[in-house]
Amino acid sequence: GVRNRIRVLRFNRGEMTQETLAKRVGLTRQTIIAIEQGRYSPSLAAAFRIANALKVPFDEVFQFEE
């Protein structure tokens, strides 16, 4: 499945809140929570918007494991 480091990266960005990230990428806070917990996989476009909002390369946020 897809693993992500959103939570760690938010804290590295001056403790960006889930709400702030959600607003920047056009998702709800509930969706960000579900993505962080690995219960939901974002669309590819949303995943790239998350990486851009966190100012890191895509593969620093998301990793795929067989």
mmCIF file of the N, C-alpha and C atoms, coordinates in Angstrom:
data_MODEL
# 
_entry.id   MODEL 
# 
loop_
_atom_site.group_PDB 
_atom_site.id 
_atom_site.type_symbol 
_atom_site.label_atom_id 
_atom_site.label_alt_id 
_atom_site.label_comp_id 
_atom_site.label_asym_id 
_atom_site.label_entity_id 
_atom_site.label_seq_id 
_atom_site.pdbx_PDB_ins_code 
_atom_site.Cartn_x 
_atom_site.Cartn_y 
_atom_site.Cartn_z 
_atom_site.occupancy 
_atom_site.B_iso_or_equiv 
_atom_site.pdbx_formal_charge 
_atom_site.auth_seq_id 
_atom_site.auth_comp_id 
_atom_site.auth_asym_id 
_atom_site.auth_atom_id 
_atom_site.pdbx_PDB_model_num 
ATOM 1   N N  . GLY A 1 1  ? 0.814   -1.194 0.000  1.00 0.00 ? 1  GLY A N  1 
ATOM 2   C CA . GLY A 1 1  ? 0.000   0.000  0.000  1.00 0.00 ? 1  GLY A CA 1 
ATOM 3   C C  . GLY A 1 1  ? 0.859   1.259  0.000  1.00 0.00 ? 1  GLY A C  1 
ATOM 4   N N  . VAL A 1 2  ? 0.194   2.377  0.106  1.00 0.00 ? 2  VAL A N  1 
ATOM 5   C CA . VAL A 1 2  ? 0.880   3.671  0.088  1.00 0.00 ? 2  VAL A CA 1 
ATOM 6   C C  . VAL A 1 2  ? 1.077   4.164  1.508  1.00 0.00 ? 2  VAL A C  1 
ATOM 7   N N  . ARG A 1 3  ? 2.337   4.435  1.860  1.00 0.00 ? 3  ARG A N  1 
ATOM 8   C CA . ARG A 1 3  ? 2.649   5.042  3.156  1.00 0.00 ? 3  ARG A CA 1 
ATOM 9   C C  . ARG A 1 3  ? 2.918   6.521  2.941  1.00 0.00 ? 3  ARG A C  1 
ATOM 10  N N  . ASN A 1 4  ? 2.708   7.329  3.983  1.00 0.00 ? 4  ASN A N  1 
ATOM 11  C CA . ASN A 1 4  ? 3.017   8.752  3.841  1.00 0.00 ? 4  ASN A CA 1 
ATOM 12  C C  . ASN A 1 4  ? 3.640   9.305  5.116  1.00 0.00 ? 4  ASN A C  1 
ATOM 13  N N  . ARG A 1 5  ? 4.330   10.424 4.950  1.00 0.00 ? 5  ARG A N  1 
ATOM 14  C CA . ARG A 1 5  ? 5.011   11.096 6.062  1.00 0.00 ? 5  ARG A CA 1 
ATOM 15  C C  . ARG A 1 5  ? 4.407   12.488 6.292  1.00 0.00 ? 5  ARG A C  1 
ATOM 16  N N  . ILE A 1 6  ? 3.130   12.630 6.010  1.00 0.00 ? 6  ILE A N  1 
ATOM 17  C CA . ILE A 1 6  ? 2.496   13.953 6.106  1.00 0.00 ? 6  ILE A CA 1 
ATOM 18  C C  . ILE A 1 6  ? 2.635   14.539 7.508  1.00 0.00 ? 6  ILE A C  1 
ATOM 19  N N  . ARG A 1 7  ? 2.363   13.724 8.516  1.00 0.00 ? 7  ARG A N  1 
ATOM 20  C CA . ARG A 1 7  ? 2.380   14.244 9.885  1.00 0.00 ? 7  ARG A CA 1 
ATOM 21  C C  . ARG A 1 7  ? 3.758   14.806 10.257 1.00 0.00 ? 7  ARG A C  1 
ATOM 22  N N  . VAL A 1 8  ? 4.804   14.027 9.983  1.00 0.00 ? 8  VAL A N  1 
ATOM 23  C CA . VAL A 1 8  ? 6.179   14.474 10.278 1.00 0.00 ? 8  VAL A CA 1 
ATOM 24  C C  . VAL A 1 8  ? 6.496   15.746 9.501  1.00 0.00 ? 8  VAL A C  1 
ATOM 25  N N  . LEU A 1 9  ? 6.142   15.766 8.234  1.00 0.00 ? 9  LEU A N  1 
ATOM 26  C CA . LEU A 1 9  ? 6.455   16.917 7.387  1.00 0.00 ? 9  LEU A CA 1 
ATOM 27  C C  . LEU A 1 9  ? 5.671   18.163 7.805  1.00 0.00 ? 9  LEU A C  1 
ATOM 28  N N  . ARG A 1 10 ? 4.446   17.989 8.294  1.00 0.00 ? 10 ARG A N  1 
ATOM 29  C CA . ARG A 1 10 ? 3.689   19.143 8.817  1.00 0.00 ? 10 ARG A CA 1 
ATOM 30  C C  . ARG A 1 10 ? 4.437   19.762 9.982  1.00 0.00 ? 10 ARG A C  1 
ATOM 31  N N  . PHE A 1 11 ? 4.942   18.919 10.882 1.00 0.00 ? 11 PHE A N  1 
ATOM 32  C CA . PHE A 1 11 ? 5.664   19.440 12.046 1.00 0.00 ? 11 PHE A CA 1 
ATOM 33  C C  . PHE A 1 11 ? 6.962   20.118 11.636 1.00 0.00 ? 11 PHE A C  1 
ATOM 34  N N  . ASN A 1 12 ? 7.594   19.624 10.584 1.00 0.00 ? 12 ASN A N  1 
ATOM 35  C CA . ASN A 1 12 ? 8.805   20.262 10.071 1.00 0.00 ? 12 ASN A CA 1 
ATOM 36  C C  . ASN A 1 12 ? 8.523   21.605 9.411  1.00 0.00 ? 12 ASN A C  1 
ATOM 37  N N  . ARG A 1 13 ? 7.273   21.861 9.080  1.00 0.00 ? 13 ARG A N  1 
ATOM 38  C CA . ARG A 1 13 ? 6.862   23.121 8.459  1.00 0.00 ? 13 ARG A CA 1 
ATOM 39  C C  . ARG A 1 13 ? 6.291   24.058 9.520  1.00 0.00 ? 13 ARG A C  1 
ATOM 40  N N  . GLY A 1 14 ? 6.928   24.142 10.666 1.00 0.00 ? 14 GLY A N  1 
ATOM 41  C CA . GLY A 1 14 ? 6.444   25.033 11.721 1.00 0.00 ? 14 GLY A CA 1 
ATOM 42  C C  . GLY A 1 14 ? 5.144   24.563 12.320 1.00 0.00 ? 14 GLY A C  1 
ATOM 43  N N  . GLU A 1 15 ? 5.015   23.221 12.434 1.00 0.00 ? 15 GLU A N  1 
ATOM 44  C CA . GLU A 1 15 ? 3.811   22.621 13.013 1.00 0.00 ? 15 GLU A CA 1 
ATOM 45  C C  . GLU A 1 15 ? 2.536   23.059 12.294 1.00 0.00 ? 15 GLU A C  1 
ATOM 46  N N  . MET A 1 16 ? 2.572   23.007 10.967 1.00 0.00 ? 16 MET A N  1 
ATOM 47  C CA . MET A 1 16 ? 1.386   23.289 10.157 1.00 0.00 ? 16 MET A CA 1 
ATOM 48  C C  . MET A 1 16 ? 0.242   22.383 10.622 1.00 0.00 ? 16 MET A C  1 
ATOM 49  N N  . THR A 1 17 ? -0.924  22.971 10.811 1.00 0.00 ? 17 THR A N  1 
ATOM 50  C CA . THR A 1 17 ? -2.062  22.166 11.265 1.00 0.00 ? 17 THR A CA 1 
ATOM 51  C C  . THR A 1 17 ? -2.677  21.393 10.105 1.00 0.00 ? 17 THR A C  1 
ATOM 52  N N  . GLN A 1 18 ? -3.444  20.373 10.459 1.00 0.00 ? 18 GLN A N  1 
ATOM 53  C CA . GLN A 1 18 ? -4.189  19.613 9.440  1.00 0.00 ? 18 GLN A CA 1 
ATOM 54  C C  . GLN A 1 18 ? -5.146  20.548 8.713  1.00 0.00 ? 18 GLN A C  1 
ATOM 55  N N  . GLU A 1 19 ? -5.733  21.479 9.449  1.00 0.00 ? 19 GLU A N  1 
ATOM 56  C CA . GLU A 1 19 ? -6.678  22.445 8.868  1.00 0.00 ? 19 GLU A CA 1 
ATOM 57  C C  . GLU A 1 19 ? -5.995  23.331 7.822  1.00 0.00 ? 19 GLU A C  1 
ATOM 58  N N  . THR A 1 20 ? -4.808  23.832 8.161  1.00 0.00 ? 20 THR A N  1 
ATOM 59  C CA . THR A 1 20 ? -4.062  24.687 7.229  1.00 0.00 ? 20 THR A CA 1 
ATOM 60  C C  . THR A 1 20 ? -3.705  23.915 5.959  1.00 0.00 ? 20 THR A C  1 
ATOM 61  N N  . LEU A 1 21 ? -3.209  22.704 6.142  1.00 0.00 ? 21 LEU A N  1 
ATOM 62  C CA . LEU A 1 21 ? -2.862  21.874 4.987  1.00 0.00 ? 21 LEU A CA 1 
ATOM 63  C C  . LEU A 1 21 ? -4.099  21.605 4.135  1.00 0.00 ? 21 LEU A C  1 
ATOM 64  N N  . ALA A 1 22 ? -5.196  21.261 4.789  1.00 0.00 ? 22 ALA A N  1 
ATOM 65  C CA . ALA A 1 22 ? -6.447  20.976 4.071  1.00 0.00 ? 22 ALA A CA 1 
ATOM 66  C C  . ALA A 1 22 ? -6.866  22.168 3.214  1.00 0.00 ? 22 ALA A C  1 
ATOM 67  N N  . LYS A 1 23 ? -6.824  23.381 3.796  1.00 0.00 ? 23 LYS A N  1 
ATOM 68  C CA . LYS A 1 23 ? -7.215  24.584 3.056  1.00 0.00 ? 23 LYS A CA 1 
ATOM 69  C C  . LYS A 1 23 ? -6.298  24.815 1.866  1.00 0.00 ? 23 LYS A C  1 
ATOM 70  N N  . ARG A 1 24 ? -5.001  24.597 2.058  1.00 0.00 ? 24 ARG A N  1 
ATOM 71  C CA . ARG A 1 24 ? -4.043  24.829 0.965  1.00 0.00 ? 24 ARG A CA 1 
ATOM 72  C C  . ARG A 1 24 ? -4.224  23.886 -0.205 1.00 0.00 ? 24 ARG A C  1 
ATOM 73  N N  . VAL A 1 25 ? -4.686  22.675 0.069  1.00 0.00 ? 25 VAL A N  1 
ATOM 74  C CA . VAL A 1 25 ? -4.806  21.695 -1.016 1.00 0.00 ? 25 VAL A CA 1 
ATOM 75  C C  . VAL A 1 25 ? -6.254  21.455 -1.455 1.00 0.00 ? 25 VAL A C  1 
ATOM 76  N N  . GLY A 1 26 ? -7.204  22.138 -0.814 1.00 0.00 ? 26 GLY A N  1 
ATOM 77  C CA . GLY A 1 26 ? -8.600  22.031 -1.225 1.00 0.00 ? 26 GLY A CA 1 
ATOM 78  C C  . GLY A 1 26 ? -9.283  20.748 -0.789 1.00 0.00 ? 26 GLY A C  1 
ATOM 79  N N  . LEU A 1 27 ? -8.877  20.220 0.364  1.00 0.00 ? 27 LEU A N  1 
ATOM 80  C CA . LEU A 1 27 ? -9.521  19.034 0.933  1.00 0.00 ? 27 LEU A CA 1 
ATOM 81  C C  . LEU A 1 27 ? -10.069 19.391 2.304  1.00 0.00 ? 27 LEU A C  1 
ATOM 82  N N  . THR A 1 28 ? -10.856 18.490 2.896  1.00 0.00 ? 28 THR A N  1 
ATOM 83  C CA . THR A 1 28 ? -11.337 18.724 4.255  1.00 0.00 ? 28 THR A CA 1 
ATOM 84  C C  . THR A 1 28 ? -10.296 18.222 5.258  1.00 0.00 ? 28 THR A C  1 
ATOM 85  N N  . ARG A 1 29 ? -10.378 18.737 6.483  1.00 0.00 ? 29 ARG A N  1 
ATOM 86  C CA . ARG A 1 29 ? -9.485  18.262 7.539  1.00 0.00 ? 29 ARG A CA 1 
ATOM 87  C C  . ARG A 1 29 ? -9.685  16.766 7.760  1.00 0.00 ? 29 ARG A C  1 
ATOM 88  N N  . GLN A 1 30 ? -10.944 16.305 7.694  1.00 0.00 ? 30 GLN A N  1 
ATOM 89  C CA . GLN A 1 30 ? -11.236 14.883 7.884  1.00 0.00 ? 30 GLN A CA 1 
ATOM 90  C C  . GLN A 1 30 ? -10.514 14.031 6.837  1.00 0.00 ? 30 GLN A C  1 
ATOM 91  N N  . THR A 1 31 ? -10.442 14.534 5.611  1.00 0.00 ? 31 THR A N  1 
ATOM 92  C CA . THR A 1 31 ? -9.756  13.803 4.548  1.00 0.00 ? 31 THR A CA 1 
ATOM 93  C C  . THR A 1 31 ? -8.261  13.743 4.823  1.00 0.00 ? 31 THR A C  1 
ATOM 94  N N  . ILE A 1 32 ? -7.689  14.866 5.278  1.00 0.00 ? 32 ILE A N  1 
ATOM 95  C CA . ILE A 1 32 ? -6.255  14.883 5.618  1.00 0.00 ? 32 ILE A CA 1 
ATOM 96  C C  . ILE A 1 32 ? -5.972  13.864 6.727  1.00 0.00 ? 32 ILE A C  1 
ATOM 97  N N  . ILE A 1 33 ? -6.829  13.820 7.743  1.00 0.00 ? 33 ILE A N  1 
ATOM 98  C CA . ILE A 1 33 ? -6.664  12.860 8.841  1.00 0.00 ? 33 ILE A CA 1 
ATOM 99  C C  . ILE A 1 33 ? -6.676  11.427 8.295  1.00 0.00 ? 33 ILE A C  1 
ATOM 100 N N  . ALA A 1 34 ? -7.643  11.125 7.438  1.00 0.00 ? 34 ALA A N  1 
ATOM 101 C CA . ALA A 1 34 ? -7.764  9.776  6.881  1.00 0.00 ? 34 ALA A CA 1 
ATOM 102 C C  . ALA A 1 34 ? -6.540  9.420  6.041  1.00 0.00 ? 34 ALA A C  1 
ATOM 103 N N  . ILE A 1 35 ? -6.031  10.385 5.275  1.00 0.00 ? 35 ILE A N  1 
ATOM 104 C CA . ILE A 1 35 ? -4.828  10.145 4.467  1.00 0.00 ? 35 ILE A CA 1 
ATOM 105 C C  . ILE A 1 35 ? -3.632  9.894  5.378  1.00 0.00 ? 35 ILE A C  1 
ATOM 106 N N  . GLU A 1 36 ? -3.462  10.746 6.392  1.00 0.00 ? 36 GLU A N  1 
ATOM 107 C CA . GLU A 1 36 ? -2.343  10.594 7.338  1.00 0.00 ? 36 GLU A CA 1 
ATOM 108 C C  . GLU A 1 36 ? -2.350  9.224  7.995  1.00 0.00 ? 36 GLU A C  1 
ATOM 109 N N  . GLN A 1 37 ? -3.539  8.738  8.321  1.00 0.00 ? 37 GLN A N  1 
ATOM 110 C CA . GLN A 1 37 ? -3.668  7.454  9.011  1.00 0.00 ? 37 GLN A CA 1 
ATOM 111 C C  . GLN A 1 37 ? -3.632  6.267  8.060  1.00 0.00 ? 37 GLN A C  1 
ATOM 112 N N  . GLY A 1 38 ? -3.517  6.549  6.770  1.00 0.00 ? 38 GLY A N  1 
ATOM 113 C CA . GLY A 1 38 ? -3.442  5.473  5.792  1.00 0.00 ? 38 GLY A CA 1 
ATOM 114 C C  . GLY A 1 38 ? -4.761  4.787  5.512  1.00 0.00 ? 38 GLY A C  1 
ATOM 115 N N  . ARG A 1 39 ? -5.874  5.433  5.913  1.00 0.00 ? 39 ARG A N  1 
ATOM 116 C CA . ARG A 1 39 ? -7.191  4.846  5.673  1.00 0.00 ? 39 ARG A CA 1 
ATOM 117 C C  . ARG A 1 39 ? -7.765  5.246  4.319  1.00 0.00 ? 39 ARG A C  1 
ATOM 118 N N  . TYR A 1 40 ? -7.112  6.213  3.684  1.00 0.00 ? 40 TYR A N  1 
ATOM 119 C CA . TYR A 1 40 ? -7.614  6.748  2.424  1.00 0.00 ? 40 TYR A CA 1 
ATOM 120 C C  . TYR A 1 40 ? -6.421  7.159  1.573  1.00 0.00 ? 40 TYR A C  1 
ATOM 121 N N  . SER A 1 41 ? -6.462  6.807  0.288  1.00 0.00 ? 41 SER A N  1 
ATOM 122 C CA . SER A 1 41 ? -5.407  7.235  -0.635 1.00 0.00 ? 41 SER A CA 1 
ATOM 123 C C  . SER A 1 41 ? -5.921  8.399  -1.469 1.00 0.00 ? 41 SER A C  1 
ATOM 124 N N  . PRO A 1 42 ? -5.187  9.503  -1.479 1.00 0.00 ? 42 PRO A N  1 
ATOM 125 C CA . PRO A 1 42 ? -5.637  10.664 -2.248 1.00 0.00 ? 42 PRO A CA 1 
ATOM 126 C C  . PRO A 1 42 ? -5.502  10.407 -3.746 1.00 0.00 ? 42 PRO A C  1 
ATOM 127 N N  . SER A 1 43 ? -6.200  11.203 -4.536 1.00 0.00 ? 43 SER A N  1 
ATOM 128 C CA . SER A 1 43 ? -5.997  11.159 -5.983 1.00 0.00 ? 43 SER A CA 1 
ATOM 129 C C  . SER A 1 43 ? -4.559  11.593 -6.250 1.00 0.00 ? 43 SER A C  1 
ATOM 130 N N  . LEU A 1 44 ? -4.057  11.276 -7.415 1.00 0.00 ? 44 LEU A N  1 
ATOM 131 C CA . LEU A 1 44 ? -2.694  11.660 -7.763 1.00 0.00 ? 44 LEU A CA 1 
ATOM 132 C C  . LEU A 1 44 ? -2.539  13.176 -7.722 1.00 0.00 ? 44 LEU A C  1 
ATOM 133 N N  . ALA A 1 45 ? -3.522  13.902 -8.249 1.00 0.00 ? 45 ALA A N  1 
ATOM 134 C CA . ALA A 1 45 ? -3.456  15.371 -8.244 1.00 0.00 ? 45 ALA A CA 1 
ATOM 135 C C  . ALA A 1 45 ? -3.422  15.902 -6.808 1.00 0.00 ? 45 ALA A C  1 
ATOM 136 N N  . ALA A 1 46 ? -4.261  15.360 -5.937 1.00 0.00 ? 46 ALA A N  1 
ATOM 137 C CA . ALA A 1 46 ? -4.284  15.811 -4.543 1.00 0.00 ? 46 ALA A CA 1 
ATOM 138 C C  . ALA A 1 46 ? -2.971  15.473 -3.855 1.00 0.00 ? 46 ALA A C  1 
ATOM 139 N N  . ALA A 1 47 ? -2.406  14.312 -4.161 1.00 0.00 ? 47 ALA A N  1 
ATOM 140 C CA . ALA A 1 47 ? -1.129  13.915 -3.565 1.00 0.00 ? 47 ALA A CA 1 
ATOM 141 C C  . ALA A 1 47 ? -0.025  14.899 -3.959 1.00 0.00 ? 47 ALA A C  1 
ATOM 142 N N  . PHE A 1 48 ? -0.004  15.324 -5.218 1.00 0.00 ? 48 PHE A N  1 
ATOM 143 C CA . PHE A 1 48 ? 0.989   16.309 -5.655 1.00 0.00 ? 48 PHE A CA 1 
ATOM 144 C C  . PHE A 1 48 ? 0.745   17.665 -4.992 1.00 0.00 ? 48 PHE A C  1 
ATOM 145 N N  . ARG A 1 49 ? -0.520  18.038 -4.807 1.00 0.00 ? 49 ARG A N  1 
ATOM 146 C CA . ARG A 1 49 ? -0.817  19.314 -4.128 1.00 0.00 ? 49 ARG A CA 1 
ATOM 147 C C  . ARG A 1 49 ? -0.335  19.274 -2.681 1.00 0.00 ? 49 ARG A C  1 
ATOM 148 N N  . ILE A 1 50 ? -0.488  18.115 -2.021 1.00 0.00 ? 50 ILE A N  1 
ATOM 149 C CA . ILE A 1 50 ? -0.006  17.963 -0.645 1.00 0.00 ? 50 ILE A CA 1 
ATOM 150 C C  . ILE A 1 50 ? 1.514   18.139 -0.601 1.00 0.00 ? 50 ILE A C  1 
ATOM 151 N N  . ALA A 1 51 ? 2.227   17.469 -1.506 1.00 0.00 ? 51 ALA A N  1 
ATOM 152 C CA . ALA A 1 51 ? 3.690   17.595 -1.547 1.00 0.00 ? 51 ALA A CA 1 
ATOM 153 C C  . ALA A 1 51 ? 4.095   19.050 -1.787 1.00 0.00 ? 51 ALA A C  1 
ATOM 154 N N  . ASN A 1 52 ? 3.414   19.721 -2.719 1.00 0.00 ? 52 ASN A N  1 
ATOM 155 C CA . ASN A 1 52 ? 3.723   21.130 -2.999 1.00 0.00 ? 52 ASN A CA 1 
ATOM 156 C C  . ASN A 1 52 ? 3.479   22.012 -1.783 1.00 0.00 ? 52 ASN A C  1 
ATOM 157 N N  . ALA A 1 53 ? 2.376   21.778 -1.075 1.00 0.00 ? 53 ALA A N  1 
ATOM 158 C CA . ALA A 1 53 ? 2.047   22.569 0.114  1.00 0.00 ? 53 ALA A CA 1 
ATOM 159 C C  . ALA A 1 53 ? 3.094   22.371 1.212  1.00 0.00 ? 53 ALA A C  1 
ATOM 160 N N  . LEU A 1 54 ? 3.658   21.160 1.279  1.00 0.00 ? 54 LEU A N  1 
ATOM 161 C CA . LEU A 1 54 ? 4.677   20.850 2.283  1.00 0.00 ? 54 LEU A CA 1 
ATOM 162 C C  . LEU A 1 54 ? 6.080   21.217 1.795  1.00 0.00 ? 54 LEU A C  1 
ATOM 163 N N  . LYS A 1 55 ? 6.165   21.680 0.527  1.00 0.00 ? 55 LYS A N  1 
ATOM 164 C CA . LYS A 1 55 ? 7.421   22.139 -0.076 1.00 0.00 ? 55 LYS A CA 1 
ATOM 165 C C  . LYS A 1 55 ? 8.508   21.061 -0.095 1.00 0.00 ? 55 LYS A C  1 
ATOM 166 N N  . VAL A 1 56 ? 8.083   19.848 -0.414 1.00 0.00 ? 56 VAL A N  1 
ATOM 167 C CA . VAL A 1 56 ? 9.035   18.737 -0.536 1.00 0.00 ? 56 VAL A CA 1 
ATOM 168 C C  . VAL A 1 56 ? 8.702   17.938 -1.795 1.00 0.00 ? 56 VAL A C  1 
ATOM 169 N N  . PRO A 1 57 ? 9.680   17.180 -2.306 1.00 0.00 ? 57 PRO A N  1 
ATOM 170 C CA . PRO A 1 57 ? 9.401   16.329 -3.460 1.00 0.00 ? 57 PRO A CA 1 
ATOM 171 C C  . PRO A 1 57 ? 8.341   15.283 -3.119 1.00 0.00 ? 57 PRO A C  1 
ATOM 172 N N  . PHE A 1 58 ? 7.573   14.910 -4.126 1.00 0.00 ? 58 PHE A N  1 
ATOM 173 C CA . PHE A 1 58 ? 6.490   13.939 -3.974 1.00 0.00 ? 58 PHE A CA 1 
ATOM 174 C C  . PHE A 1 58 ? 6.938   12.686 -3.224 1.00 0.00 ? 58 PHE A C  1 
ATOM 175 N N  . ASP A 1 59 ? 8.105   12.132 -3.608 1.00 0.00 ? 59 ASP A N  1 
ATOM 176 C CA . ASP A 1 59 ? 8.527   10.861 -3.005 1.00 0.00 ? 59 ASP A CA 1 
ATOM 177 C C  . ASP A 1 59 ? 9.048   11.000 -1.581 1.00 0.00 ? 59 ASP A C  1 
ATOM 178 N N  . GLU A 1 60 ? 9.132   12.247 -1.085 1.00 0.00 ? 60 GLU A N  1 
ATOM 179 C CA . GLU A 1 60 ? 9.443   12.432 0.335  1.00 0.00 ? 60 GLU A CA 1 
ATOM 180 C C  . GLU A 1 60 ? 8.168   12.327 1.174  1.00 0.00 ? 60 GLU A C  1 
ATOM 181 N N  . VAL A 1 61 ? 7.022   12.496 0.528  1.00 0.00 ? 61 VAL A N  1 
ATOM 182 C CA . VAL A 1 61 ? 5.743   12.423 1.226  1.00 0.00 ? 61 VAL A CA 1 
ATOM 183 C C  . VAL A 1 61 ? 5.150   11.022 1.133  1.00 0.00 ? 61 VAL A C  1 
ATOM 184 N N  . PHE A 1 62 ? 5.141   10.465 -0.070 1.00 0.00 ? 62 PHE A N  1 
ATOM 185 C CA . PHE A 1 62 ? 4.470   9.185  -0.322 1.00 0.00 ? 62 PHE A CA 1 
ATOM 186 C C  . PHE A 1 62 ? 5.451   8.126  -0.774 1.00 0.00 ? 62 PHE A C  1 
ATOM 187 N N  . GLN A 1 63 ? 5.307   6.925  -0.214 1.00 0.00 ? 63 GLN A N  1 
ATOM 188 C CA . GLN A 1 63 ? 6.100   5.777  -0.634 1.00 0.00 ? 63 GLN A CA 1 
ATOM 189 C C  . GLN A 1 63 ? 5.147   4.616  -0.882 1.00 0.00 ? 63 GLN A C  1 
ATOM 190 N N  . PHE A 1 64 ? 5.418   3.855  -1.940 1.00 0.00 ? 64 PHE A N  1 
ATOM 191 C CA . PHE A 1 64 ? 4.608   2.689  -2.242 1.00 0.00 ? 64 PHE A CA 1 
ATOM 192 C C  . PHE A 1 64 ? 5.348   1.442  -1.812 1.00 0.00 ? 64 PHE A C  1 
ATOM 193 N N  . GLU A 1 65 ? 4.643   0.567  -1.090 1.00 0.00 ? 65 GLU A N  1 
ATOM 194 C CA . GLU A 1 65 ? 5.233   -0.714 -0.669 1.00 0.00 ? 65 GLU A CA 1 
ATOM 195 C C  . GLU A 1 65 ? 4.357   -1.824 -1.193 1.00 0.00 ? 65 GLU A C  1 
ATOM 196 N N  . GLU A 1 66 ? 4.989   -2.835 -1.801 1.00 0.00 ? 66 GLU A N  1 
ATOM 197 C CA . GLU A 1 66 ? 4.239   -3.995 -2.304 1.00 0.00 ? 66 GLU A CA 1 
ATOM 198 C C  . GLU A 1 66 ? 3.584   -4.732 -1.145 1.00 0.00 ? 66 GLU A C  1 
# 
